[in-house]
Structure formats: structure tokens, C-alpha cells
Amino acid sequence: MDLFDSAILQLPYDGSGTCMQTGYDPETKTASFAVHMEFDMDERPAESDKVSFRVSRFISNKKTQTVDLTTLIPDGINAAESMPVPTIRGWSGSPASDRHDAAKEKTRRMMVLNTNNSLEIPVIDGVTLTGIGIVDGSLHIQIRYADILHTDNHGFLTLSDKSGNSYEEGLRKQEVGSVSWFGENHDSWEEYIFDEYPEDLTQIVLQGEFTTADPAVEGDWYVTFPLSLIQAQGN
């Protein structure tokens, strides 16, 4: 279970807070969360001061799975039809991608696998392998994550040869490990880019680690209690 970044602390003072899951009882199907608050005040809280903890949505059945994608790779990996990267949602890169603006500009000029030629190979519920091919000498592998605004589906790929030698994303030429953009129905396309890979592409071993969940449950739940019940900790 995950409160999906919807937990809000309403305080009578300027401050901030965090919330994280601390446990789960499978017998009662009860999840426990811990709330940590930091706020500034010069005096002890007044008897009338209160704090409210509010949640507007949560996701459940959240799980992380490691999947061997090697058997899903189609026979023959060749130069692929590409297209300019659509409006960028995000990207990742190697430490050589120094400045934010420079990395963004480089990513904006990239070419990615054409989504009109999608493979549409289901991996697990919410994750689809949509393309694999060579673009500008780099190996591109494209994944679509379904409805991420309501599920937070995401993941990453690892590439190695059959001897176990690992290949890092965006190691030399592109310096961009992956790039993502939104499609229809809040789906997110993510393209993973490997500048180094085995000369014999039949020796590729491809694995993915994916985190998925059921669609978010929307609502408005809150609890309000006197701030004086909280015992301050620390200096």
C-alpha cells in the first residue's frame, strides 16, 4: 500500500512533514504509517492549537517483480525506424550529463523508436514491451507503463551478455540513460538507451524490475487532534 504522495499535514505553524509505511498485518489487512513533523514555533502549543492529517488517495496491491525479458526479444535486432522524442516527461543520465539544461537540450534532440511500429508484447499487467532496435548506433528498448497517474507503474532495465558482463545505460555517446514521455490515457512511454552492447546480439540477456499497483482509490479522509498531545523530540 502507498498513500501516493497525497498525505497532507495541516499545521497552525510553518512546517513540513513526511509519511512512510512502517508495517502491514496480513491477517487484518491493516497498513501502518508513521508521520514525522517539523515546524517552527517560539512557544509551547496553545490548548486550542490543532493539527489535521489528510489523505486524498491511496494505491494498493503494490508489488515489485523482476522479469526476464530475454525470451521476448524478437529475432533479429536491426536499425529501426525512429522519430523525434515527443514532449519530454523526464530522463536519466550518467554522471557525465553535467548541467540540467544541457542534458535537457540533448534529450530534446534525440531520436526514439517510432511508436507507430509498436511490438505490443505484454510483460506483466500494466507493463508492455513496445520496441527494440538500433538508433544512431545505440540499442534502444522501449517500454510502456499503463496509467501511471493512477498506478505509479515504473521500472528499469539491465542488460548483460550471457557471461554476465553488464552494460550500463548511456555510457559513452548519448550520456542519456533513458527518456520518457506521456501518451494517451496517462500511459508513460520510456525508452532505455544502451551505448554498449554485445557484438553478437543473440547473446543479450535483458531483465527488468517493475513496480506496479492497482489504480488509486480516491477519497477524502482526515483526522484532527490537539497539537498539545504531541511530545516534541530532539533539541
N, C-alpha and C positions, 0 to 999 in steps of 0.2 A: 504494500500500500504506500501511497505517496500523496501528500497534500498539494502537490503540483504547483508550488510557489504561490498558493492562494492564501496562506496564513497571514493574518494582519494583526498586529498589536496596536491597540488604540490607547495611548497613554496621555495623562494630563501634563506631561513634560516632554521636551525634545529628547528623543532617544531612538534606539534601534533594537531589533531582536532577531533571533534565529529560531528555527524549529526543525527538529530532526526526529526520525523514528528511532526508538530505543528498544523496542521489543514487540513480539507478536505471540499471542496464545492461540494455537491452532484449535484447541478444544472449544474455547468460547468464541473464536474468530474475532479476537479483540486486539487491536493495534495500540501501542502506547507511544506517545510523543513527548519529548522534553522541549520546553520553551525557555530560552535564555534571553534576558532583557538587560540592556544597559541604557541608563538615562541620567541626565544631569539635574540635580536639584540641590539647593543650598540648605534646605530644612527637611526634617522628617515629614513624611506624607501626612496631610490632614486626614481626619476621620472621614471626611466626605470624598476624598480622592479615590477614584476607581480606575480599574483597567479592564478593557474588554479584549478578548481573544476571539477573532472571527475567521471562519473558513468558508470559502465560496465554492470550492470544488475539490474532488479527490479522484485519484485513479487507483484501481485495484488489479489483482492478478498480475502484478508486475514481476517479470522474470527475465533473467539473462541466460542466454543459451549460446554455446559455441557450436558452430555448424561447419562441417567440411564441405566446401563448395567445389572441390576439385572435380567431382563427377558431373557437375552441372555445366562445366566449361564445354562449349561446343567444339567439335572437331575443326581444327584449323583456326588460328588467330592471325588475321591479316590486317593490312591497312584498312581503316574503317571510315565510313562517311561521317563527317563532323559538321558542327555548327558553332557559331559564336556562343559563348556562355550566356544564358539568359540573366535576368536581374539577379545579382548575387545575394544569397541569404547569408552565407558565411563561407569561411575557408580555413584551412590549417596549413602550416608550412614548417619547414625546417628552421633551425636557429639562424641560417644564412638569410632568411627573409627578415631583414632587419627592421625597416620602418613600416609602420602600419599603412601609410598612404601609398608607399612604393609597392608593397605586396598587393594591396587592393587594385592598383592600376595594372600590375602584371596579371592578376587574376582576371580582370575585366577583358583583357586582350586575348585570353586563352580560347582554344577551341576544345569542344567536348563532343562526346558521341551523340549522333543525331537521335533524338528521342522518337522520331517517326519510324525508326527501324528497331524498335524495342524487341528484346528477346521474350520478355514476359514469362520468366521462369520462376514460379513460386519457391521461396526458400523456407520461410515459416510464415505463420499468419501475420500479416502486416509488413512483410519484407519480401521484395521481389528483385531478382537479378534481371536487369533490363538491357545490359550491353557489356561487351568486352571486345577490345580491338586496339590497334596501334594508331596513335595520332601523333604526328611530328616526332616519331621515334620513341615515344613513351607509351607504356602499356596503361590503358585506361580501363577501369572496371566501374560500371555504373549500377547503382542500387536505388530503388525507390522505396521510401518509408511512408506507409499509409497514414494519413490524417494526423500528422504529428501535433497539431494544435490541441487535439483531444486525447492523444495517447502517449506523446513523448517518445515514440518509437525512434531508436537511433542505434548506431553501432560503428564498428571499424573492422578493417580487413588486414590480414597479414599474409604475405607472400613469401614462399621459400621454394627451394628446389627439393628433389626427393632425397638429397643427402642431408637436408636440414639446414642448409645455408639460407639465412633470412635476407630479404631485400626490403630496404626502407622506402617509404613513400617520399617522392620529391627530393631525391638525394643530391642530384647534381644540376641538371639543366633547368627544370621548371622552378625548383625550390618551393613549389606548392604541393602539399601532400594530398589535399582534397578540396573540392569546391562544391557548394550546394546551392540549390535554388528551389523556389516553390513552384508546384504545378497545380493542376486542378484538384478540388476537394481537399485542400490543405495538405496534399501529398508533398513530400520533400524528395527531390532527386539529389543524390550525392554521388560524385564521381571521384574515385580514388586513383591517384596517378603514381605510377612507378617508373622511375627513370632507369633503374637497373633491374634486369630480369634474366633468366637463363636463355642462352642462345637457342637451345632446344626447348621450345615452348611446350612440348609434351611432358617435360619434366617439372612443370609448375605444380606446386601444392598451394592451394588457396583456402584459407579459413576465415570465417567471420565470427565476431562476437556481437550479438544483437540483444538489445533490451527492448521489450515490448510490454504493453499493458492493455487492459480493456479500456474502452472510451470513458472519458471522465464523467463522473456524476456531478451535476450542478445543483447548487442549493444555497442556503444562507443559514449557517449555524454559528452561534456565538455564546459565550459565557462572560458575565461581568461580575467582578468581585472587588472588595475593598483592597486598595493598594497596601494598606497597613498590615495585611496578612502576610505580605512577602517580607522575608528577612533578608536584608542586604548582605551580600557576601563580598569579600575582597577588602582592599584598602579603602 
